Amino acid sequence: AFAVSTFCAFLIMAPVAFYMEGDTVGPAWNALPKGDSAVDFSALLAGDLATAPAPSQYYFAAYNLVCGLYYYTYNEMAFMVLDLLDPVGQAVGNTVKRVVIIIAGTIVFNKPLTQNGIIGSAVAIGGVLLYSIMKSAAAKKPKTA
């Protein structure tokens, strides 16, 4: 179902995008580096960006295609997991995801969180969790007329 809706959205939006941005695609494509390095798909799949100094335009196109496929797969998996969980489980999973992203970001970018950053992240994550739990609890409560 997600694949069909994504494909339908592409079919609907592609003509609009080409109409709105079509005249800029050619000049932007020609402005890309004219390197002659071949596309190394195994490096693309591994996320290795250390390629030749000037990758070709086709490398750029292939890299964007791989990024799009990864993002589609991420969304597909997210919807599959959401189908398996109840609302509280979804809220907890979403909160854990935020924590993992914050921690991974501090590790990958080698930028430690300040005390204010830790407090702000804790308040934001706690608020999202409490809101999600309260919202699901309110949805379960029978409505009176």
C-alpha positions as CSV (number, residue, x, y, z in Angstrom):
1,A,0.0,0.0,0.0
2,F,2.8,2.4,0.8
3,A,4.6,1.6,-2.4
4,V,1.4,2.3,-4.4
5,S,0.7,5.6,-2.7
6,T,4.4,6.6,-3.1
7,F,4.3,5.8,-6.8
8,C,1.0,7.6,-7.3
9,A,2.4,10.6,-5.5
10,F,5.4,10.5,-7.9
11,L,3.1,10.3,-10.9
12,I,1.0,13.3,-9.7
13,M,3.9,15.5,-8.6
14,A,6.5,14.7,-11.4
15,P,4.7,16.8,-14.1
16,V,4.3,19.7,-11.6
17,A,7.9,19.5,-10.6
18,F,9.1,19.4,-14.2
19,Y,6.8,22.3,-15.1
20,M,8.0,24.5,-12.1
21,E,11.7,23.5,-12.2
22,G,12.2,22.1,-15.6
23,D,14.2,25.0,-17.0
24,T,16.7,24.9,-14.2
25,V,17.5,21.1,-14.5
26,G,19.7,21.4,-17.6
27,P,21.9,24.3,-16.3
28,A,22.2,22.7,-12.8
29,W,23.2,19.3,-14.4
30,N,25.9,21.1,-16.5
31,A,27.2,22.9,-13.4
32,L,28.0,19.6,-11.7
33,P,31.7,18.5,-11.8
34,K,32.7,16.8,-15.1
35,G,34.8,14.1,-13.4
36,D,35.3,10.9,-15.2
37,S,35.3,8.5,-12.3
38,A,33.0,5.5,-12.7
39,V,30.1,4.9,-10.4
40,D,31.2,2.5,-7.6
41,F,27.8,1.1,-6.5
42,S,29.4,-0.9,-3.6
43,A,30.8,2.3,-2.2
44,L,27.5,4.0,-2.6
45,L,25.7,1.3,-0.8
46,A,28.3,1.4,2.0
47,G,27.9,5.2,2.3
48,D,31.6,5.8,1.4
49,L,31.9,9.3,0.2
50,A,35.7,9.2,-0.3
51,T,35.6,8.9,-4.1
52,A,37.6,10.6,-6.8
53,P,38.0,14.4,-6.3
54,A,35.5,15.1,-9.1
55,P,32.8,12.5,-9.4
56,S,30.9,12.4,-12.6
57,Q,27.3,13.7,-13.1
58,Y,26.2,10.1,-13.3
59,Y,27.7,9.4,-9.9
60,F,25.7,12.3,-8.5
61,A,22.5,10.8,-10.1
62,A,23.3,7.3,-8.8
63,Y,24.0,8.6,-5.3
64,N,20.6,10.5,-5.3
65,L,18.9,7.3,-6.5
66,V,20.5,5.2,-3.7
67,C,19.6,7.9,-1.1
68,G,16.0,7.9,-2.3
69,L,15.8,4.1,-2.1
70,Y,17.2,4.1,1.4
71,Y,14.6,6.7,2.5
72,Y,11.8,4.7,0.9
73,T,13.0,1.6,2.6
74,Y,13.2,3.5,5.9
75,N,9.6,4.7,5.5
76,E,8.4,1.2,4.5
77,M,9.9,-0.4,7.5
78,A,8.5,2.4,9.8
79,F,5.0,1.7,8.6
80,M,5.5,-2.1,9.0
81,V,6.6,-1.6,12.6
82,L,3.8,0.8,13.3
83,D,1.3,-1.8,12.2
84,L,2.7,-4.2,14.8
85,L,2.5,-1.8,17.8
86,D,-0.3,-0.3,19.9
87,P,-0.3,3.6,20.3
88,V,1.7,3.5,23.6
89,G,4.3,1.2,22.0
90,Q,4.5,3.6,19.0
91,A,5.0,6.6,21.4
92,V,7.8,4.8,23.3
93,G,9.5,3.7,20.1
94,N,9.3,7.2,18.7
95,T,10.9,8.6,21.9
96,V,13.6,6.0,21.9
97,K,14.3,6.8,18.3
98,R,14.8,10.5,19.2
99,V,17.2,9.6,22.0
100,V,19.2,7.3,19.6
101,I,19.4,10.1,17.0
102,I,20.6,12.6,19.5
103,I,23.3,10.3,20.9
104,A,24.4,9.2,17.4
105,G,24.6,12.8,16.3
106,T,26.8,13.7,19.2
107,I,29.1,10.7,18.4
108,V,29.2,11.1,14.6
109,F,29.7,14.9,14.7
110,N,32.0,14.7,17.7
111,K,30.2,17.5,19.4
112,P,29.3,16.8,23.1
113,L,26.0,18.0,24.5
114,T,26.2,20.9,26.8
115,Q,24.3,21.0,30.0
116,N,21.6,23.1,28.4
117,G,21.4,20.8,25.5
118,I,20.9,17.8,27.8
119,I,18.2,19.6,29.7
120,G,16.5,20.8,26.5
121,S,16.6,17.3,24.9
122,A,15.3,15.7,28.1
123,V,12.4,18.1,28.4
124,A,11.5,17.8,24.7
125,I,11.7,14.0,24.7
126,G,9.8,13.7,27.9
127,G,7.2,16.1,26.6
128,V,6.7,14.1,23.4
129,L,6.4,10.9,25.4
130,L,3.9,12.3,27.9
131,Y,1.8,13.9,25.1
132,S,1.7,10.6,23.1
133,I,0.8,8.6,26.1
134,M,-1.9,11.0,27.3
135,K,-3.3,11.3,23.8
136,S,-3.6,7.5,23.4
137,A,-5.2,7.3,26.9
138,A,-7.7,10.0,26.0
139,A,-8.6,8.2,22.8
140,K,-9.4,5.0,24.8
141,K,-11.7,6.8,27.2
142,P,-15.3,6.4,26.2
143,K,-17.0,9.7,25.2
144,T,-20.0,10.8,27.1
145,A,-22.8,12.9,25.6
